[in-house]
């Protein structure tokens, strides 16, 4: 079998889909995307065509190593997201060739289902108590929310109090044992992060996400020492070498590699194994589309330390189209009692609605994240 062509489609709300064709008529799908930089990732995949066209798609490790190492300059969000989408499509083809879900080719499952959580509250969180209760009534056992709006290095304690009030409203409406993940989203700098982490202890959060940016990863132990809450991070790390530095630094209890940013299934499976050896949990980042989610579930199936899975159905970013709009086998992605079953059909487990993809690609999106500013006019972390 040989790879004959790569087709790339920008589709709403902010995704890129890759269709990899072969001379035997088997097609693989991937999701090479870096939110806000889709055109750059798309161009990067196009640039990699000479390493792919005419090559055997079954040689996944060799292809991965070639496109990563042969370029001399490596790593980073754009390059690794391009590799991720290619890797997903290669595994999708391999699963279809052997008529098995991908996880069966990666050692088989160590679980039948995994817990999922749902997003609430939007970029500027509000009415989270009622929103969390709605998710609980829908069967979810956990939610994630942005903790705060923008915060300067030293900011008002009034903003801290607002965060505490919002989290308290979830605890009051949903009860003591409902899971609350609180995402600092890299908006909080170390001085305020220590304050906020300590004050959030009373609500027993499931975890704090990105309390500071990974570029400041040496301060995770300091944040962890300020509270008794698990610390999660990793969506803005892209290779096993990035995660090696994180795990050596310490202070982190949960890693969150993104299957569409961190080199795909091949790389994240290795990252997860590194984390397991450090007694660190896996909770893949996935505010993306159905191919990314299916990729996550295949890795979750085979990783003992996988703890919970993010998914973007109902997330505030999804305007115009949502995850299951592009899926024909929607029943396979049903959430029951806050859990989702492992994929069922051969390949990654998602039957893509190609007709809708082609229609959406006629008007490519140009999604960019908001640019926020503090009251003094300086740029704020979004």
N, C-alpha and C positions, 0 to 999 in steps of 0.2 A: 504494500500500500504506500502511496505517496501523497503528500499534501499538494493540492493543485491551486488553491486560491484562498485568500482571506478577504472577507467582506466586513466592513465596520459601519455601525449604525449609531448615530446619536439620537436617543429617544427620551421623551419626557419621563419623569420630571428633571433628571440631571445625570443620566446614565449613558454608557456606551456599551453596546453589545458587539461581540466578535463572532462571526460565523466562519468556521474553518472547514473547507471542502476537501475531499479526497477523490482519487481516481476510482475508488470502489463505491462511490455514492454515499458513504457514511459521513455525516456532518457532525462537527462538535461545536458547542457554544461556550463562549467565555464572556466575562464582564470586566474588560480592562478600563478602569475609570479612576480618576482622581478628582473629586468634586471641586468644580471651579476651574479645572485644568483639563477638561475632556479633549479639547482640540490638540493639546500637547501630547497626551497619551495616545490619541488616535494616530498622530504623526509618527510617534515612536514605534508603534506596532507596524506601521507601513515601512518604516526604516529597517525593521527586522525581517522583512519578507525574504531577502536573499539567504538567510539562515534557515528558512522554513520551506519555501516552495521547492518541490522535488525531493524532499526528505521524508523518511519513514516516521510517521507520527507515534509509533510505538516506543521510540527511543527517547522517552521523556527525560530521564536524567541527563542524557547526552545533550539533548536540545537545550535544556535548562542551563547546563554548565556552559555551553557554547555561547548562547546569547548573553549570559551574565559576564563571562570571563573574556570573551574575544573582543569586547568593546573597549577594553582597557579602563575607561572611566566607568564606575559602577555604583550601584546603590541609589538612594534617593527616591522620592515619591513618584516621579514620572516614569523612570526606567523600570522600577520594580512593579508598578501598576500595569505597565505594558506586558512585562513578563508574566504577571499574575493571570491576566486574561488569556494569554497564550497557553499557559500551563493548564488552566481550567478546561480549555477547549481540547487539549491533548488528552486529558483524563476522560473527558466526555466521550471522545472517540474510542478510547481503549475499553471503557465500560460497555459501549455499544457493540464493539467487536466480540467481546466475550459474553455478551448478553447478561451482564451482572451490574448491580450498583457498584460505583467506584469503591466504596468502603470494603466491599468483599475482596477487592484486588489489593487492598492495603492492610491485610491481616485479619479482616472480618470485624464485625461489631463487638464492642464490649458493653454495649447498652442497646436497648430497644427504642428509647425515646430520650428527650432531653428537655429540661425546663426552659421556658422562654420568658422574656419580659417585654413590656410594652412601654413606649415613650408617652409622656404626658407633659403638658405645660408650655411647649413652644420655646422659642429663643428667649423671650422675656416672661418667665413663668408666672402664671396667675391661675386662680381657681383650681389649684392642683388637688385639693381635698376631694372635691366632687368628681374630678376627672379620674382620680385613683379609684374611687368607689365604683365608678362605672366599669373600669377595667377589672376590678375584683368581681363584680357581678357578672362579667363576661367570662369568668373562669380563670383569669390570670392570678398568680400568687405573688407577683412582683412587678414593679414599675421602675422606670428611670426618669429623672427630671434634671434639667439644668438648675444648678443651685442658685445662681445669681445673675444679675445683669453685669455690666462692666464694673470692674473694681480697679482703682488705682493702687499703687504700691502701699500707700497708707491712706485708708479711706474711712468713711463715716461708720460708726457702730450702728447707726440707724439701718444701714443696708444689711448688716449682720443680723439684726433683729428681724428684718423682713424675711430673710432666709429661714430663720428658726421658726417663725410663725407659719410659713408655708409647709415646712416639714411636719410641724406639730399638727397641722390640719389633716395631713394624710394619716398620721398615727391615730388621731382621734376618730376619723371616719372608717378606717380599715382595720384597726386593731393592732395589738402588740406584735403579732407574729407575721404580719404582711411585709414582704420584702420591699425596701426602699433603697434604690441606688441613686446616689447624688453625684452628678457630673459637674465638676468645677470648670470643665471645658477649656482649661488653660487660661481662663480669664482672671485667675487669682494669683497674685504674686506671693512669694514666701512669707512676708510679714503678716499678711492678712490670712493666708492659708492656715497658718498655725493656730490663729485665733478661732477661725471658723471650724476647723477640724475638732478642736477641743470642745467647743460649745455644742457641736452636733452629736456628741457622744450619748447624750441622754435619750436620743431617739432610736438608738440601736440600728443605724443604717446597715444595709447589706454590704455596701462598699462605697468609698469615695473614689471618684474617677478623675484622673488628671489634676490632682490638687495643685501641682505646678507642671509646667511644660517639661517634656523629656529632655530638652536641651539643658535643663537644670537638674538632671536626674541625680546628681550627687547630693541633692537636698531631700530626696525621698526618705532616707533614714531619719532626718530631723523632723519631717512632718509626721512620720509614723510614730516617733517617740512622743509627739504632742497629743496623741489620742489612742484609744483602743478600738479602732475601726479598720477593717481591711482596706488596703490601698490598691487601686487598679490603675493600669496605664498600658500604653503600647500601640494605640491606633496610629500614632505618627512615627512609628519605627518600622523599618522595611526589610531587614535582613536578620539572619541568625547572629551576625556579628554585632548588630545594634542591640539585640536582646542579650547577647553575652555580656556586654557592658552593663546593661540594666540589672541582670541577675547577679553579677559580681558586686554591683553597688549596694544592692539590698534595699530593704524598706518596702518592697512591693510584694503583695500577696496574690494578685491576680494579673495575668497578662492578657492583653486584648489585641493581638495581631488581626489585621484585616485581610481576608482572603482575596480581596481585589487590589490590595496595596502591597502586601508583604510577600510577593513572589508566588502566590497561588498555593495549591494543596501541597505540592512537593516541599516548599520551603516552610510552610506553617506546621506541617507534620513534624519537621525537625525541630522547629522552635518549641513546639509543645513538649517534645521529649526532653529538651534541655530544661524547660520549666519544671517538669515532673521530677527530674533529678534534684531540683532545688526545693521540692515540696511546695511549689507555686501552682495555683490553679489556672485554668484556661477558660476564657470567656470571649470568644471571637467577636470583634467589632463588625457590625453589619447594618448600617443605616441605608442600605442599597437595594438592588433589585433581586429578582428571583434566582438568577444564576449564581450570584454571590452568596445568597442564602443557602442554596442547595450545596454549594461548595463547602460552606461552613458545616452543614449537617453531616456531610461525609467525613470531614475531619473529626467532628465531635464524636461520631460513631466509634472511631478507632482510638481515641485518646482517653486514657483512664482519668486524667486530671481535668477533663472538660466539665464545667460546673453549671453553666447557664449560657443561653444563646440570645443575643440581641436580634431583633427583626424590625422592619420598618413599616409594617402595615399600620396605617393610621398616623404615621409620623408627620410633623408639621411641614417638613420639606417637600412632601409628595403632593404637588399641585398639578392637576390635569390628568395624571395617570398614577396608578399605584402598583404594588408588587404583583398581585395576582392577575392584573389586567393582561399581562404578557404570558400567562400560564394556561395551558389547556387542561392539565391534570391538577386542577385546583384542590380537589379533595385530598390529595396527598400532603397538602400543606395545612391541613386543619389543625387548629389548636384546641386540645381537649384537656380541661382541668389544668391549664397552664403548661401543658406539655405538647411537644410535637414528635411524631414518629419519624424514624429514619427513612430516607428516600426508598422508593419501591421499584421504580422502573430502571432499566439499564442506563449506564452513564451516570451523569451527575444527579439525575432524577427529576429533571424539569423538561417538560415538553413545551418548547417555546412556540408561541403564536406568531409565526413568521410573517403572516399576512399583516398583522397589526404593526410589527416591527418595521416592515417596509413602508407602510403608510405613515407612521410617525417620523421615519427618517427623511421624508420629503420636506419636512420643516424642522431642521435640527435645532435643538435647544442651545442656549448660550448661557447656562446658569452660572452665576457668580455669588459667592457668599456676601452678606452685607458688610459694609465698612462702617464701623462704629467709631465715635469720638467722645472723649471725655468733655466735661463742661469747659475745660481750659483749652480745648481745641486739639489736644494731642490724640493720636490714634489709639484706640482701645482694642484689646484682644477680643475677638468675636468667639 
